[in-house]
């Protein structure tokens, strides 16, 4: 499949996404599109629905209505009765397998070493043999600058190191799209830099990324597209340069003024 | 001196029943408790309710009463079990209920993020439980399981009322016959020795599983 993909290929398309928690509507009809190699940064105040939107992409939250398309195939479509319906389980597993995720709280497996964290899914989900995947895992650890920490347990690492392991763990499944849910929000300020650096390098390698973040500098420099959300809607979106230099909407201006 | 040795040997024999009840109960009640915990947490409401009722019943009545019920009441409805089997049935049902609650608490204390991380890596629910959640649960439940296990050593003495010649009953018999309190002391030493070994073993286990959290 890889050789048929062009650079303009739409990797992720969401249309008219609605999501409620009980009576509270947190997503009120979201549309977005991410092409291969693009980095989409989603910013906005807390409670704006940006994390929920991200979690809808890989079905950590299910949508009420709308459609989600991953690499041209439907993960969810809305039926005539107005309810979203997900693809059958085999197709769903395949589409969800195209995506990797990095969480705010790292969520490394505490009872496994760094290397075991990386090898777990390739060996037990994909059924690869250790020798088939370990060289790649080592390569990834080198890339995130943690080759010397392969045999450490997560509790023996700093937050920044844990998050870099989490990125390597997700990459070890060779995803086409990487989702980041406020990856630096749980880190001390002096540790965010090392994680952002790793993410920048990924972006430079043209990994397709969707990043929910409060790091305006990252959004401005590494993103190819920025979405500002508030109250469950997309208020404004655009290329980072124009977006940050000349925001059009009052809410965007007010938000950016507070952040900078 | 010979008399003391005789007493000691008789009591060693008595501890056979004690140890048998202890080990068999443990071996059956631990996995049964795990199944009950998973059932209790199941999204199948009737199953969850049924397990909840079982736990309530077992924790809400004295183990002694449960022993008497299995031993004396079941034969009246035609279920006649050998002595040891009757005792084991009551013990395993009772202890599995306690273990179930310990395991349930352990499973629920694993952060939601662990399930989400496993899910985004493509792991199935059984895989997630077996490889990610339960190993963490084992580590967390070791202290309360250790507690229950030590209780079990002492609870085995309840079979006394079923006229089974366990450690305590042998001691009591000798005391009554000889008018000498030494067997009680020896019994205490036996129980202490068993709990000592258990405490030591659990300490080792905790150290082994604790290697990853400092």
Interface residues (C-beta under 8 A of the other chain):
Chain A: X58 X60 X93 X96 X97 X99 X100 X101 X103 X105 X107 X108 X109 X110 X111 X112 X120 X121 X124 X125 X126 X153 X154 X155 X156 X169 X170 X173
Chain B: X111 X113 X114 X116 X117 X119 X120 X121 X122 X123 X127 X131 X132 X135 X136 X139 X209 X211 X212 X213 X214
